[in-house]
Amino acid sequence: MPEQKPHRLPAPWAVVEISGGYAIVDAGGRRLAYVYKNTSLDQGVNSEALTDDEARRVAANIAKLPELLGHKPTHAGQRRIVG
């Protein structure tokens, strides 16, 4: 089997709100990760699920990884949507 090149995940990464949580996307729009939140009106149903604020903060911190690792942004105009 031929060796595959590793995928590039261009910085910056951004957080996009989706139904039920947040998606982390790279500069090219590829969805890299999902963070789900408790969407139930009754918070007692699933007390282990993340609140909206917790899910947003986790997603925002994941999106900061390229910056923390010193990767340069690929597209100067890209903006972080949430976080």
CYANA upper distance limits for C-alpha pairs under 8 A (distance plus 0.5 A):
  9 LEU  CA     26 ASP  CA      6.44
  9 LEU  CA     27 ALA  CA      8.12
  9 LEU  CA     28 GLY  CA      8.48
 10 PRO  CA     26 ASP  CA      6.19
 10 PRO  CA     27 ALA  CA      5.87
 10 PRO  CA     28 GLY  CA      7.29
 10 PRO  CA     73 PRO  CA      7.53
 10 PRO  CA     74 THR  CA      6.43
 11 ALA  CA     26 ASP  CA      6.48
 11 ALA  CA     27 ALA  CA      5.97
 11 ALA  CA     66 PRO  CA      6.56
 11 ALA  CA     67 GLU  CA      8.35
 11 ALA  CA     71 HIS  CA      7.17
 11 ALA  CA     72 LYS  CA      6.95
 11 ALA  CA     73 PRO  CA      5.06
 11 ALA  CA     74 THR  CA      6.11
 11 ALA  CA     75 HIS  CA      8.12
 12 PRO  CA     26 ASP  CA      6.71
 12 PRO  CA     27 ALA  CA      5.98
 12 PRO  CA     63 ALA  CA      8.19
 12 PRO  CA     66 PRO  CA      7.21
 12 PRO  CA     67 GLU  CA      8.00
 12 PRO  CA     72 LYS  CA      8.09
 12 PRO  CA     73 PRO  CA      5.47
 12 PRO  CA     74 THR  CA      7.33
 12 PRO  CA     75 HIS  CA      7.98
 12 PRO  CA     78 GLN  CA      7.39
 12 PRO  CA     79 ARG  CA      8.31
 12 PRO  CA     80 ARG  CA      8.50
 13 TRP  CA     24 ILE  CA      7.09
 13 TRP  CA     25 VAL  CA      5.96
 13 TRP  CA     26 ASP  CA      4.82
 13 TRP  CA     27 ALA  CA      6.30
 13 TRP  CA     63 ALA  CA      5.49
 13 TRP  CA     64 LYS  CA      7.54
 13 TRP  CA     66 PRO  CA      7.79
 13 TRP  CA     80 ARG  CA      7.60
 14 ALA  CA     24 ILE  CA      6.12
 14 ALA  CA     25 VAL  CA      5.81
 14 ALA  CA     26 ASP  CA      6.90
 14 ALA  CA     27 ALA  CA      8.02
 14 ALA  CA     60 ALA  CA      8.18
 14 ALA  CA     63 ALA  CA      6.15
 14 ALA  CA     79 ARG  CA      7.24
 14 ALA  CA     80 ARG  CA      4.96
 14 ALA  CA     81 ILE  CA      6.57
 14 ALA  CA     82 VAL  CA      7.94
 15 VAL  CA     22 TYR  CA      6.98
 15 VAL  CA     23 ALA  CA      6.21
 15 VAL  CA     24 ILE  CA      5.16
 15 VAL  CA     25 VAL  CA      6.86
 15 VAL  CA     59 ALA  CA      6.91
 15 VAL  CA     60 ALA  CA      6.76
 15 VAL  CA     63 ALA  CA      7.06
 15 VAL  CA     80 ARG  CA      6.59
 15 VAL  CA     81 ILE  CA      6.02
 15 VAL  CA     82 VAL  CA      5.90
 15 VAL  CA     83 GLY  CA      7.66
 16 VAL  CA     22 TYR  CA      6.09
 16 VAL  CA     23 ALA  CA      5.69
 16 VAL  CA     24 ILE  CA      6.84
 16 VAL  CA     25 VAL  CA      7.78
 16 VAL  CA     81 ILE  CA      6.48
 16 VAL  CA     82 VAL  CA      7.10
 17 GLU  CA     21 GLY  CA      6.63
 17 GLU  CA     22 TYR  CA      4.95
 17 GLU  CA     23 ALA  CA      6.83
 17 GLU  CA     82 VAL  CA      8.08
 18 ILE  CA     22 TYR  CA      5.66
 18 ILE  CA     23 ALA  CA      7.01
 20 GLY  CA     36 TYR  CA      6.29
 20 GLY  CA     37 LYS  CA      6.37
 20 GLY  CA     38 ASN  CA      7.80
 20 GLY  CA     39 THR  CA      6.53
 21 GLY  CA     34 TYR  CA      7.77
 21 GLY  CA     35 VAL  CA      6.16
 21 GLY  CA     36 TYR  CA      4.74
 21 GLY  CA     37 LYS  CA      5.56
 21 GLY  CA     52 ASP  CA      7.83
 21 GLY  CA     55 ALA  CA      7.28
 21 GLY  CA     56 ARG  CA      8.19
 22 TYR  CA     34 TYR  CA      6.24
 22 TYR  CA     35 VAL  CA      5.74
 22 TYR  CA     36 TYR  CA      6.88
 22 TYR  CA     55 ALA  CA      7.69
 22 TYR  CA     56 ARG  CA      7.23
 22 TYR  CA     59 ALA  CA      7.09
 23 ALA  CA     31 ARG  CA      6.92
 23 ALA  CA     32 LEU  CA      7.81
 23 ALA  CA     33 ALA  CA      6.22
 23 ALA  CA     34 TYR  CA      4.97
 23 ALA  CA     35 VAL  CA      6.89
 23 ALA  CA     59 ALA  CA      7.74
 24 ILE  CA     31 ARG  CA      6.33
 24 ILE  CA     32 LEU  CA      6.06
 24 ILE  CA     33 ALA  CA      5.71
 24 ILE  CA     34 TYR  CA      6.81
 24 ILE  CA     59 ALA  CA      7.01
 24 ILE  CA     62 ILE  CA      7.94
 24 ILE  CA     63 ALA  CA      6.70
 25 VAL  CA     29 GLY  CA      5.88
 25 VAL  CA     30 ARG  CA      5.78
 25 VAL  CA     31 ARG  CA      4.86
 25 VAL  CA     32 LEU  CA      5.99
 25 VAL  CA     33 ALA  CA      7.87
 25 VAL  CA     63 ALA  CA      8.39
 26 ASP  CA     30 ARG  CA      6.00
 26 ASP  CA     31 ARG  CA      7.21
 26 ASP  CA     32 LEU  CA      7.43
 27 ALA  CA     73 PRO  CA      8.47
 27 ALA  CA     74 THR  CA      7.35
 27 ALA  CA     75 HIS  CA      7.11
 27 ALA  CA     78 GLN  CA      7.15
 34 TYR  CA     59 ALA  CA      8.20
 35 VAL  CA     55 ALA  CA      6.39
 35 VAL  CA     56 ARG  CA      8.34
 35 VAL  CA     58 VAL  CA      7.86
 35 VAL  CA     59 ALA  CA      6.68
 36 TYR  CA     49 ALA  CA      8.45
 36 TYR  CA     50 LEU  CA      7.55
 36 TYR  CA     55 ALA  CA      6.83
 37 LYS  CA     49 ALA  CA      6.59
 37 LYS  CA     50 LEU  CA      5.28
 37 LYS  CA     51 THR  CA      5.99
 37 LYS  CA     52 ASP  CA      5.97
 37 LYS  CA     54 GLU  CA      8.37
 37 LYS  CA     55 ALA  CA      6.14
 38 ASN  CA     43 GLN  CA      7.89
 38 ASN  CA     46 ASN  CA      7.76
 38 ASN  CA     49 ALA  CA      5.67
 38 ASN  CA     50 LEU  CA      6.15
 38 ASN  CA     51 THR  CA      6.15
 38 ASN  CA     52 ASP  CA      7.43
 40 SER  CA     45 VAL  CA      7.77
 43 GLN  CA     47 SER  CA      6.76
 50 LEU  CA     54 GLU  CA      6.14
 50 LEU  CA     55 ALA  CA      6.16
 51 THR  CA     55 ALA  CA      6.62
 52 ASP  CA     56 ARG  CA      6.60
 53 ASP  CA     57 ARG  CA      6.66
 54 GLU  CA     58 VAL  CA      6.66
 55 ALA  CA     59 ALA  CA      6.62
 56 ARG  CA     60 ALA  CA      6.58
 56 ARG  CA     82 VAL  CA      7.93
 56 ARG  CA     83 GLY  CA      7.35
 57 ARG  CA     61 ASN  CA      6.67
 57 ARG  CA     83 GLY  CA      7.19
 58 VAL  CA     62 ILE  CA      6.80
 59 ALA  CA     63 ALA  CA      6.74
 59 ALA  CA     83 GLY  CA      8.38
 60 ALA  CA     64 LYS  CA      7.01
 60 ALA  CA     82 VAL  CA      7.43
 60 ALA  CA     83 GLY  CA      5.42
 61 ASN  CA     65 LEU  CA      7.50
 64 LYS  CA     68 LEU  CA      6.80
 65 LEU  CA     69 LEU  CA      6.65
 66 PRO  CA     70 GLY  CA      6.70
 66 PRO  CA     71 HIS  CA      5.65
 66 PRO  CA     72 LYS  CA      8.24
 67 GLU  CA     71 HIS  CA      6.15
 67 GLU  CA     72 LYS  CA      7.80
